[in-house]
Amino acid sequence: MTTARPKVGFVGLGIMGKPMARNLLKAGYSLTVFDVVGSAVEELVTDGAKRGESSAAVAKQSDLTIVMVPNSPQSEAVILGRGGILEGAPRGHLVVDMSSIAPLVSQKLGKACTEKGVDFLDAPVSGGEPKAIDGTLAIMVGGKKKDFDRAKPLFDKMGSSAVLCGDFGAGNFVKLANQIIVACNIHALAEALALTQKAGLNPETVFEAIRGGLAGSTVMNAKAPMMFNRNFKPGFRIELHFKDMNNVMETARDMQLALPMSAFMQQVLSSLMADGKGKLDHSGILHFVEDLANVEVKKP
């Protein structure tokens, strides 16, 4: 006996949500979608999705609803606000918020859903647009195991890994940890390439020499070629990483926790935002380092 696939709602069809929703369509799921940008909805309808008139309408027509919006205020509005998911979701509905937001807000959302008899997971992702497109995102999840098991078949169509990290908010705590490591790693890489460029070395050769040793990393493999090829087309924009580091520092403040390297990276990204570089890939942290070092990293 086979179990019928759930009807899935999807709210938020931006740079990440759109390819994630498409991967679910390709996998054969029945999808109802909503976004405040009508053209994004039309694209998914053309691909085979059904149109929802609001977040509430999407939830009403679905067994579970995925949310992929920019930040905490949007998640709160989509789930708790007027015309939001909780207005249309029946008891037993599952809300899967895959947005990267403040973990204490995820805990608030989980509590509000529970009070309405609705299940909740926070399940932020890592990998940026390229991995959203090819369905290989890393998914960090907070919530109950029964709800994780219920959502796992969908996670498997959107990502290469999905790990239940703890209760409500755990997914976003882990995502913030991920973003701290990535930001500091990119900045360290930029400084290393600036140093060796100033010494007259070919940055591509430096990369090949280092990548197989202890300093090698997924971040280095992805971002070093972008830096020395001067390709800052976004896979993950500086403005989004800035948002995440703001959430890191907001959470650290609420927890009375000192995170000096995170505070520094927040300021680095703030400087790049002020310099009009927010739409660049976060490998563009290199620009901040180059301006200080008075050197440009590039292949000969």
C-alpha positions as CSV (number, residue, x, y, z in Angstrom):
1,M,0.0,0.0,0.0
2,T,1.4,3.4,-1.0
3,T,0.9,6.6,0.9
4,A,-0.5,9.5,-1.1
5,R,1.9,12.4,-1.5
6,P,0.9,15.5,0.5
7,K,-0.5,18.6,-1.2
8,V,2.2,21.2,-0.8
9,G,1.9,25.0,-0.4
10,F,4.8,27.3,-1.1
11,V,5.0,31.0,0.0
12,G,7.9,33.0,-1.2
13,L,9.2,32.7,-4.7
14,G,12.4,34.7,-4.7
15,I,16.0,33.9,-5.7
16,M,15.9,30.8,-3.5
17,G,12.2,29.9,-3.2
18,K,11.6,29.7,-6.9
19,P,14.1,27.0,-7.8
20,M,13.2,25.1,-4.6
21,A,9.5,25.1,-5.6
22,R,10.5,24.0,-9.1
23,N,12.4,21.0,-7.8
24,L,9.2,19.9,-5.9
25,L,7.2,20.3,-9.1
26,K,9.8,18.2,-11.0
27,A,9.5,15.6,-8.3
28,G,5.8,15.3,-9.0
29,Y,4.3,17.1,-6.0
30,S,1.0,19.1,-6.3
31,L,2.0,22.6,-5.5
32,T,0.0,25.7,-4.7
33,V,2.1,28.9,-4.6
34,F,1.8,32.6,-3.5
35,D,4.2,35.5,-3.6
36,V,3.6,39.3,-3.4
37,V,5.4,39.5,-6.7
38,G,2.8,38.4,-9.2
39,S,5.3,37.6,-12.0
40,A,7.0,35.0,-9.8
41,V,3.7,33.3,-9.3
42,E,2.9,33.3,-13.0
43,E,6.3,31.6,-13.7
44,L,5.5,28.8,-11.4
45,V,1.9,28.5,-12.7
46,T,3.4,28.1,-16.1
47,D,5.5,25.3,-14.8
48,G,2.4,23.5,-13.4
49,A,1.7,25.0,-10.0
50,K,-1.7,26.2,-8.8
51,R,-2.1,29.9,-7.9
52,G,-3.0,30.8,-4.3
53,E,-4.5,34.2,-3.7
54,S,-2.9,34.6,-0.2
55,S,-0.8,32.7,2.3
56,A,-4.0,31.7,4.1
57,A,-5.5,30.4,0.8
58,V,-2.4,28.4,0.1
59,A,-2.5,26.8,3.5
60,K,-6.2,26.0,3.2
61,Q,-5.5,24.1,0.0
62,S,-2.5,22.2,1.3
63,D,-1.4,19.6,3.8
64,L,1.8,21.4,4.6
65,T,3.1,24.9,3.6
66,I,6.7,25.8,3.0
67,V,7.8,29.4,3.7
68,M,10.9,31.0,2.0
69,V,11.0,34.7,2.7
70,P,13.8,37.2,3.4
71,N,13.8,37.8,7.1
72,S,12.0,37.6,10.5
73,P,9.4,40.3,9.9
74,Q,8.3,38.6,6.6
75,S,8.1,35.2,8.3
76,E,5.9,36.7,11.1
77,A,3.7,38.4,8.6
78,V,3.3,35.4,6.4
79,I,2.5,33.0,9.2
80,L,0.9,35.1,11.9
81,G,-0.4,38.2,10.1
82,R,-3.7,39.1,8.4
83,G,-4.2,36.7,5.5
84,G,-1.4,34.6,6.9
85,I,-1.0,30.8,7.1
86,L,-2.6,30.4,10.5
87,E,-5.8,31.9,9.1
88,G,-6.2,29.1,6.6
89,A,-4.3,26.2,8.2
90,P,-6.5,23.4,9.7
91,R,-5.4,21.5,12.8
92,G,-2.6,19.1,11.9
93,H,-1.3,21.3,9.1
94,L,2.6,21.5,9.0
95,V,4.3,24.9,8.5
96,V,8.0,24.5,7.3
97,D,9.7,27.9,7.5
98,M,12.8,27.5,5.4
99,S,13.7,31.2,5.7
100,S,16.9,32.3,7.5
101,I,15.6,34.3,10.4
102,A,16.4,35.1,14.1
103,P,16.1,31.8,16.0
104,L,14.2,33.4,18.9
105,V,11.6,34.5,16.3
106,S,11.4,30.9,15.1
107,Q,10.7,29.8,18.7
108,K,7.9,32.4,18.8
109,L,6.4,31.1,15.6
110,G,6.6,27.5,16.7
111,K,4.7,28.4,19.9
112,A,2.0,30.3,18.1
113,C,1.5,27.4,15.6
114,T,1.3,24.9,18.5
115,E,-1.3,27.0,20.2
116,K,-3.4,26.7,17.0
117,G,-3.0,23.0,16.7
118,V,-0.6,23.5,13.8
119,D,2.8,21.8,13.6
120,F,6.0,23.7,12.8
121,L,9.6,23.3,11.7
122,D,12.3,25.9,11.2
123,A,14.5,24.6,8.4
124,P,16.9,27.2,7.0
125,V,19.2,26.2,4.2
126,S,22.8,26.8,3.1
127,G,24.2,26.7,-0.4
128,G,22.8,29.8,-2.1
129,E,21.1,30.0,-5.5
130,P,23.3,27.4,-7.3
131,K,22.5,24.6,-4.8
132,A,18.8,25.7,-4.7
133,I,18.7,25.2,-8.5
134,D,20.4,21.8,-8.5
135,G,18.6,20.5,-5.3
136,T,21.7,20.1,-3.2
137,L,21.1,22.5,-0.3
138,A,22.1,21.7,3.3
139,I,19.0,21.9,5.4
140,M,19.2,22.5,9.2
141,V,16.0,21.7,11.0
142,G,14.4,22.6,14.4
143,G,11.2,21.0,15.6
144,K,9.7,17.6,16.5
145,K,11.0,14.4,15.0
146,K,7.6,13.3,13.8
147,D,7.3,16.5,11.8
148,F,10.8,16.2,10.5
149,D,10.0,12.7,9.3
150,R,6.9,14.0,7.6
151,A,8.9,16.7,5.8
152,K,11.9,14.6,5.0
153,P,10.8,13.4,1.6
154,L,10.4,17.0,0.5
155,F,13.8,18.0,2.0
156,D,15.3,15.2,-0.1
157,K,14.1,16.8,-3.3
158,M,15.5,20.2,-2.3
159,G,18.7,19.3,-0.6
160,S,21.5,16.8,-0.3
161,S,21.3,16.7,3.5
162,A,18.8,17.5,6.1
163,V,19.6,17.2,9.8
164,L,17.2,17.6,12.8
165,C,19.3,19.8,15.2
166,G,16.9,20.2,18.1
167,D,13.5,21.8,19.0
168,F,12.0,25.1,17.6
169,G,14.8,27.6,16.7
170,A,17.6,25.0,16.5
171,G,17.7,25.1,12.7
172,N,18.2,28.8,12.7
173,F,20.8,28.7,15.6
174,V,22.8,26.3,13.4
175,K,22.3,28.5,10.3
176,L,23.7,31.4,12.2
177,A,26.7,29.3,13.2
178,N,27.1,28.4,9.6
179,Q,27.0,32.0,8.5
180,I,29.6,33.0,11.1
181,I,32.0,30.4,9.9
182,V,31.4,31.3,6.2
183,A,31.8,35.0,6.7
184,C,35.1,34.7,8.7
185,N,36.4,32.1,6.2
186,I,35.8,34.3,3.2
187,H,37.5,37.3,5.0
188,A,40.5,35.1,5.9
189,L,40.7,33.9,2.3
190,A,40.6,37.4,1.0
191,E,43.4,38.5,3.4
192,A,45.5,35.5,2.3
193,L,45.1,36.3,-1.4
194,A,45.9,40.0,-0.8
195,L,49.1,39.0,1.1
196,T,50.3,36.7,-1.6
197,Q,49.2,39.1,-4.5
198,K,51.3,41.8,-2.8
199,A,54.2,39.4,-2.8
200,G,53.9,39.0,-6.6
201,L,52.5,35.5,-6.6
202,N,49.8,34.1,-8.9
203,P,46.6,33.8,-6.7
204,E,45.5,30.7,-8.8
205,T,48.8,29.0,-7.9
206,V,48.4,29.9,-4.3
207,F,44.9,28.4,-4.3
208,E,46.1,25.2,-5.9
209,A,49.0,24.9,-3.3
210,I,46.8,25.5,-0.3
211,R,43.5,23.8,-1.2
212,G,44.7,20.2,-0.4
213,G,46.0,21.1,3.0
214,L,44.4,21.9,6.4
215,A,43.3,25.4,5.1
216,G,41.3,23.9,2.3
217,S,37.6,24.2,2.6
218,T,34.3,24.2,0.6
219,V,34.3,28.0,1.0
220,M,37.8,28.3,-0.5
221,N,36.9,26.0,-3.4
222,A,33.8,28.0,-4.2
223,K,35.1,31.5,-3.5
224,A,38.8,31.7,-4.4
225,P,38.3,31.2,-8.2
226,M,35.5,33.9,-8.1
227,M,38.0,36.3,-6.4
228,F,41.0,35.9,-8.7
229,N,38.7,35.7,-11.8
230,R,37.0,38.9,-10.6
231,N,33.6,37.3,-10.9
232,F,31.3,38.6,-8.2
233,K,28.0,37.5,-9.8
234,P,25.9,36.5,-6.8
235,G,25.3,33.0,-5.7
236,F,24.7,34.5,-2.2
237,R,24.5,38.3,-2.0
238,I,26.4,40.5,0.5
239,E,23.1,42.1,1.5
240,L,21.7,38.7,2.6
241,H,24.9,37.8,4.5
242,F,24.6,41.2,6.2
243,K,21.1,40.3,7.2
244,D,22.3,37.1,8.7
245,M,25.1,38.7,10.6
246,N,22.6,41.3,12.0
247,N,20.5,38.3,13.2
248,V,23.7,36.8,14.8
249,M,24.4,40.0,16.7
250,E,20.7,40.6,17.6
251,T,20.6,37.0,19.0
252,A,23.9,37.4,20.8
253,R,22.7,40.6,22.4
254,D,19.5,38.9,23.6
255,M,21.5,36.0,25.0
256,Q,24.2,38.4,26.5
257,L,26.9,36.6,24.5
258,A,30.1,38.2,23.3
259,L,31.0,37.3,19.7
260,P,33.8,39.7,18.6
261,M,34.6,38.1,15.2
262,S,30.9,38.2,14.3
263,A,30.7,41.8,15.3
264,F,33.7,42.6,13.1
265,M,32.2,40.8,10.1
266,Q,28.9,42.7,10.6
267,Q,30.9,45.9,10.3
268,V,32.8,44.7,7.2
269,L,29.5,43.8,5.5
270,S,28.0,47.1,6.7
271,S,30.9,49.0,5.0
272,L,30.3,47.1,1.8
273,M,26.6,47.9,1.9
274,A,27.4,51.6,2.3
275,D,29.7,51.3,-0.6
276,G,26.9,50.1,-2.9
277,K,28.2,46.5,-3.1
278,G,25.2,44.8,-1.5
279,K,24.1,43.0,-4.7
280,L,27.5,41.4,-5.2
281,D,28.3,37.8,-4.2
282,H,29.7,37.6,-0.6
283,S,33.1,36.7,-2.2
284,G,33.0,40.5,-2.7
285,I,34.3,40.8,0.9
286,L,37.5,40.8,-1.0
287,H,36.8,44.4,-2.0
288,F,36.9,45.5,1.7
289,V,40.3,43.8,2.1
290,E,41.7,45.2,-1.1
291,D,40.8,48.7,-0.2
292,L,42.7,48.4,3.1
293,A,45.7,46.7,1.5
294,N,45.8,48.8,-1.7
295,V,46.1,45.8,-3.8
296,E,43.9,44.0,-6.4
297,V,43.8,40.2,-6.5
298,K,43.8,38.9,-10.0
299,K,45.5,36.4,-12.2
300,P,48.4,37.7,-14.3
